[in-house]
Amino acid sequence: MSVWSRGASGSALTMEPTDRDESTAHSPRISTVFANPEFRALWAAEAFSILGDQLARIAFSVLVYDRTDSAALSALVYALTFLPALLGGALLGWIADRYPRRRVMIASDITRAVLTVPMVWPGLPLPALCALIVATVLLGAPHTAAQGALLPEVLRGDLLERGYAVRQITSQTAQVAGFASGGAVLLVLDPHTALLVNAATFAVSAVALRLGVRARPAPTPRAGAGSPRWWAEIAGGVRTVFGDPMLRTLALLVWLAGCYIAPEGIAVAYAAELGGGPLAVGLLMAAIPAGSVVGAVVCTRWVSQPVRERAMLPLAVLAGLPLLASAFTVTVTAAVALWAASGACVAAALIQAQASFVRHTPPEARGRATGLAASGLVGAQGVALLAAGLAAQRWSSAAAVGAVGAATLLLLVALLLTTAARTLVRSRPAR
């Protein structure tokens, strides 16, 4: 497969191949990406950060609940570890286009490590703790945007999809491991010490990036007399994504497909309706991540790039059918299988959509575009989770799962009928 570049017109729906990494052309293994030392550094930094973040989320919840004895405040602090990301990507993604991207990631890690240290103080007022959490999460947005923009420069050709597959597998595994081990770790460490461990993971990430990723110049000049203001940078990111039919279609595909995770939010109630207990809840919660791992492996190892390009939208539509069917199932086993099938289809669609998105985005605008896409995904998933919860409260959890699947499916069908989407499905990139 080739790295796809945006056409000179800036809005063309056809894409032309550029660089090809011949060294991996005949190796279908996903693990091939680890032969690239820069990717190894990026991967290690991300894995450490995810594990630290998951541990910190548990530590924050335990710390606040112990201090206040309030479930509501504990839930609020937990939500603060997610909510700032809704705006951070859109508002701060431009930083990854203005400054050298390795430097942005390292600065973000070091700053977040420094901000985490005061949280260890037992006497820190709760409002100050919340402010530090918000600042720490917001500063993760430029890091994420820089990493996403840098990945197509590190991984060429078919390696890019494999890199996304590895990140998908790592993210799902690290999140599950982080939550599973976090409780056990807090039996040994108090929450304050756990937060120091989180700060240490940021430091380890910064060191890995400094030693393992090559320095590159900034994609665009630094701010100066003739440089656009930060709000103009944000507006430019919006124009880049929504002014290009291809990017707009791919972004909407990612956002809508992300809504399929909504059943996880009502898994407890769904399991109870089926007569299941904690084991059933655990299986249901693990079903979509497990399916996504299978989908990531299958689509990148055994499916050719032209087929992946044409199939990503149909696969996203297909992912809604198992959720629709799970509204009528009567056993936990069948529901787990259906949710896993949906997760596999979603992963296969998202990996290709994300790779196509960054390839089609001009290199100098990838930070802004990636940040906006990430914010949109968080927002879409939040809306889907809220809608599923409200539907379950009004009707039943089974009906809510089916409704989310059906609604998302119909929206994706509508997207599939657009001119840009039809062109994308029919296209067969040159090799």
Secondary structure, DSSP 4 states (H G I P E B T S, - for coil): ---EE--TTSS-S--EE----GGGTT---GGGGGGSHHHHHHHHHHHHHHHHHHHHHHHHHHHHHHHH--HHHHHHHHHHTTTTHHHHHHHHTTHHHHS-HHHHHHHHHHHHHHHHGGGG-TT--HHHHHHHHHHHHHTHHHHHHHHHHHHHHHS-TTHHHHHHHHHHHHHHHHHHHHHHHHHHHHHHS-HHHHHHHHHHHHHHHHHHHHHHS-----SSPPS-TTSPPHHHHHHHHHHHHHTSHHHHHHHHHHHHHHGGGGGGGGHHHHHHHTT--HHHHHHHHHHHHHHHHHHHHHHHHTS-HHHHHHHHHHHHHHTHHHHHHHTS---HHHHHHHHHHHHHHHHHHHHHHHHHHHHHS-GGGHHHHHHHHHHHHHHHHHHHHHHHHHHHHHS-HHHHHHHHHHHHHHHHHHHHTSHHHHHHHH-----
